[in-house]
Amino acid sequence: MVRLEWPLHVVRRVALALAGAAVLATALWLGAGWIQEWRSTCAEGVVERGERDECVGVTDGSYTFAPHLEEVGKKIQEENARVLADAGEEPYVSVAYLTSFTTTAEDSNSAEGVRHELQGAYLAQYRHNRGDLSATPKIRLLIANPGSRSAHWRHTVDELIARKDSPDRLVAVAGLGPSTDENLAAIRRLSKHGIAMVGATMTATDIQNINGFVRVAPTNVDEAYAAAGYLKRRGVASAVVIQDVAKGNLYASTLGTAFTEAFHDGGAHKLVAERMTYDSSVGSAWQNELRYMSGQLCLQRPQVVYFAGRGRHLTHFLDSLANRSCTEQKFTVFAGDDTTNLTAEQLAHAADTGVEVLYTGLSHPDMYRASPQSVSAPSAKNFQQGGLLDQWFPHDARHDGGALMGHDAVLAAAHGIQMAARWQGKVAGDAVARMFHQMDGSQQVAGASGFISFQNNGNPRNKAVPVLRLNAAGQAEFVEVSAAQGKPPEQQ
């Protein structure tokens, strides 16, 4: 066996080369990791997540989740900066507005709807900080995005939980999105960490009795009884329920059951057939299911079809009904509040079908004119022509009620913060949550969508419910104010 002897200078060169290669490989590996981290960060507190690389997380308005939010986001950022600048003289806490701000066609809430909610949230911040309801501590308003369909709720919720401490001092979260399993999971996690919560547009009746959670929206039971009361006064005797049975659609399941109980009395008012169902979770099959329902309805001939499904499904059903064979039969379709999440184009298309469409909304600017005793005049005037929202965002219609609900949710949180500061001295999430159940009588929330007080289960007490009609122009036309008790509530 021949043994090779390498010269010493060659050995040293090889060793240095290998060492250099190792250093370079390490640098490249670290550099790649840094580049990846840099690419995944949209802004401070906001990161990319999922196949769509959605920017999700929490911002003070300095980052814009979508271009159409830039105008309101800038106002929020400016107000937040003013609060921080005055922090030496006036204490502050933070309230986050949480909902899906990067919406897609798969979301029930529309881009317009969430923009209006955020505009209303800013109005409530402004009124509390330096407007007609000025009080302390002041409020920083954070914007929290869990992504389309709240797919990344856990990341965003954990980011909110981390902001309970200084310098953010987060005590409450408002908004909370529509009634879905993901948003319910987010609520439960926030509850475990002692953060107060006020739902804005969440209506599923099953979401209740959660520590720290209240909502300003009427429940699906409230909406169903308000709808049934209106229909009975109108002389409607027969109805059929169409319901989405997709798993996790808490909105549809509770709405269909509630209307069945509210309308069917075994006497003059009855359901003429078993509940008709479709499953929106099964690809495009749900469109076929809706398409064939018009034939069944032609045989059953109900005066009213109660549609317990999302607004985007309603438009497909209306297309089917418009193409029915029994053209001489007139149908009225009554739906729930998710109809307000349709875009202007979708509403116009629905109006073109020629089918009369009524629905219960969460709020409407014209409620005040029809029932001034059930709505706060100082709050309502901000949503009228020439009001603050009209001055700030003059080209945005507010008939979907989103701005009113976003405003009232943050206003309720602000009211709880003020009460906790006055009565308990220390403002923390659990203290604010306890105050929600003291908001009765003279301590009601003076909401633009109605005066608000809360039951022990977190639901609003006999909240005003507007009945709306889709007019020929595809706009929400106010009909009347109703409520769970079948009549407009009065200020207590």
Secondary structure, DSSP 8 states (H G I E B T S, - for coil): -------HHHHHHHHHHHHHHHHHHHHHHHHHHHHHHHHHEEETTEEEETTTTEEEEEESSSS-SSGGGHHHHHHHHHHHHHHHHTTTTS-EEEEEEES-SS--TT-SS-HHHHHHHHHHHHHHHHHHHHSTT--SSEEEEEEEE--GGGTTHHHHHHHHHHTTSTTT-EEEEEE--SSBHHHHHHHHHHHHTT-EEEESS---TTS---TTEEESS--HHHHHHHHHHHHHHTT--EEEEEEE--TTBHHHHHHHHHHHHHH--SSSSEESS--EEE-TTSTTHHHHHHHTHHHHHHHH--SEEEEES-HHHHHHHHHHHHT-S-TT---EEEE-GGGGGS-HHHHHHHHHT--EEEEE-S--TTHHHH-GGGS-HHHHGGGSTTSHHHHHSTT---TTSHHHHHHHHHHHHHHHHHHHHHHTS---HHHHHHHHTT--GGG-EE-SS-EE-B-TTS-BSS--EEEEEE-TTS-EEEEEEE-TTSS-----
